[in-house]
């Protein structure tokens, strides 16, 4: 199953790299396992990686892992990164008001950090992440205009937005060509239904983060019942539900386990019946 990010063709089940670093909290795999996960993902047909230069903790950085595992990159690999209020991984500990990544200088610094650490001359897709601490009313239009100027320089191919409201989605589209929206959404957190539908109508990819619950894994009797009937896991059913929810949804489940990676990719082939979907609600 494939879909489009602008003019880039990607399989609908991708991989999010944040858990490889343990950023901003939590455990992480050892180096050999992290590299093996990335290489196995590519072997399984994953050609959409989600990352950021600020996914870094204690000397372990997602972009550097990607580069070590996969460079020179396969021709069909699409790497989607992000910039925003956080410029470097440690900035998350700064007091509110001291994170200045949304300034023109901060955005350029973030883009250049992604280019440098990934070892590329142009970034496939850059998501502008909004709503982070210290920016309760951030300058969406101004930030997008900065990224558009960096795109005009040839440093960025496509632009996306992340962690936005429906109103911000509309504002962003009035300023720039947007190829994807990356927001919190899963079977238990459906506040973004209107944005999912608006993206589908506009032909824009919707990429949910925390598709299986993130730091609060999904647990519901109806999920377990469907999973048991299908001989699948609860996360697999949750991912399959997202794929069935709308054809413009693409997945970037993260994991630090090779076994879970295999299960997540296999969820792309899991077919939910109309009865399953009704039971899931």
PECORVEN-V904324 format. One record per residue. RES is the residue in one letter. PSI is psi in radians with two decimals (* if undefined). Layout:
# PECORVEN-V904324
[[RES/PSI] [RES/PSI]]
This chain:
# PECORVEN-V904324
[[X/2.22] [X/2.81] [X/-3.11] [X/2.43] [X/1.65] [X/-2.06] [X/0.22] [X/2.21] [X/2.16] [X/2.63] [X/2.58] [X/-0.39] [X/1.91] [X/-2.70] [X/2.30] [X/2.29] [X/-0.07] [X/-0.71] [X/-0.26] [X/-0.32] [X/-0.21] [X/0.29] [X/2.46] [X/-0.13] [X/2.85] [X/3.01] [X/3.02] [X/2.78] [X/2.90] [X/2.95] [X/-0.82] [X/-0.70] [X/-0.73] [X/-0.80] [X/-0.66] [X/-0.66] [X/-0.82] [X/-0.74] [X/-0.64] [X/-0.65] [X/-0.79] [X/-0.71] [X/-0.57] [X/0.00] [X/0.12] [X/2.09] [X/0.44] [X/1.88] [X/2.37] [X/2.32] [X/-3.10] [X/2.66] [X/-0.41] [X/0.07] [X/1.45] [X/2.39] [X/2.32] [X/0.73] [X/0.05] [X/2.06] [X/2.35] [X/-0.80] [X/-0.68] [X/-0.58] [X/-0.77] [X/-0.80] [X/-0.75] [X/-0.63] [X/-0.62] [X/-0.16] [X/2.35] [X/2.37] [X/2.53] [X/2.59] [X/-0.53] [X/0.06] [X/2.24] [X/2.11] [X/2.07] [X/2.17] [X/-3.08] [X/2.70] [X/2.79] [X/-2.56] [X/-0.53] [X/2.18] [X/-0.71] [X/2.86] [X/-0.64] [X/-0.20] [X/-0.31] [X/-0.35] [X/-0.09] [X/2.65] [X/2.70] [X/2.42] [X/-0.22] [X/0.06] [X/2.00] [X/0.58] [X/-0.30] [X/-0.02] [X/2.79] [X/-0.70] [X/-0.72] [X/-0.69] [X/-0.75] [X/-0.76] [X/-0.71] [X/-0.77] [X/-0.79] [X/-0.60] [X/-0.69] [X/-0.79] [X/-0.84] [X/-0.82] [X/-0.49] [X/-0.31] [X/0.73] [X/2.83] [X/-0.36] [X/2.43] [X/2.34] [X/-0.95] [X/2.34] [X/2.10] [X/2.30] [X/1.96] [X/2.20] [X/3.02] [X/0.20] [X/2.87] [X/2.38] [X/-0.03] [X/1.21] [X/-0.43] [X/1.17] [X/2.72] [X/1.40] [X/-0.94] [X/-0.76] [X/-0.71] [X/-0.75] [X/-0.67] [X/-0.65] [X/-0.79] [X/-0.59] [X/-0.63] [X/-0.64] [X/-0.60] [X/-0.72] [X/-0.49] [X/-0.15] [X/0.19] [X/-0.31] [X/2.46] [X/-0.88] [X/2.75] [X/2.50] [X/3.10] [X/2.69] [X/2.54] [X/0.83] [X/2.77] [X/2.99] [X/-0.70] [X/-0.70] [X/-0.62] [X/-0.81] [X/-0.74] [X/-0.73] [X/-0.73] [X/-0.43] [X/-0.31] [X/-0.69] [X/2.78] [X/2.04] [X/2.26] [X/-0.27] [X/2.71] [X/2.30] [X/1.89] [X/2.92] [X/2.19] [X/2.34] [X/-3.09] [X/-0.43] [X/-0.12] [X/1.57] [X/0.38] [X/-0.41] [X/0.17] [X/-0.81] [X/-0.61] [X/-0.69] [X/-0.83] [X/-0.69] [X/-0.68] [X/-0.76] [X/-0.75] [X/-0.60] [X/-0.08] [X/0.55] [X/2.38] [X/2.47] [X/2.16] [X/1.74] [X/2.30] [X/2.76] [X/0.90] [X/-0.36] [X/0.45] [X/-0.25] [X/-2.17] [X/-0.11] [X/1.41] [X/2.54] [X/2.43] [X/1.98] [X/2.49] [X/-0.67] [X/-0.62] [X/-0.79] [X/-0.70] [X/-0.78] [X/-0.75] [X/-0.76] [X/-0.71] [X/-0.60] [X/-0.11] [X/0.60] [X/3.08] [X/2.83] [X/-0.80] [X/-0.64] [X/-0.73] [X/-0.71] [X/-0.69] [X/-0.74] [X/-0.62] [X/-0.74] [X/-0.77] [X/-0.58] [X/-0.40] [X/-0.72] [X/2.45] [X/-0.25] [X/0.00] [X/2.30] [X/2.60] [X/2.50] [X/0.95] [X/2.39] [X/2.64] [X/2.69] [X/0.31] [X/2.27] [X/-0.70] [X/-0.76] [X/-0.60] [X/-0.84] [X/-0.73] [X/-0.71] [X/-0.76] [X/-0.69] [X/-0.45] [X/-0.39] [X/-0.35] [X/-0.01] [X/2.15] [X/2.09] [X/2.34] [X/2.97] [X/-0.62] [X/-0.74] [X/-0.84] [X/-0.65] [X/-0.71] [X/-0.63] [X/-0.36] [X/*]]
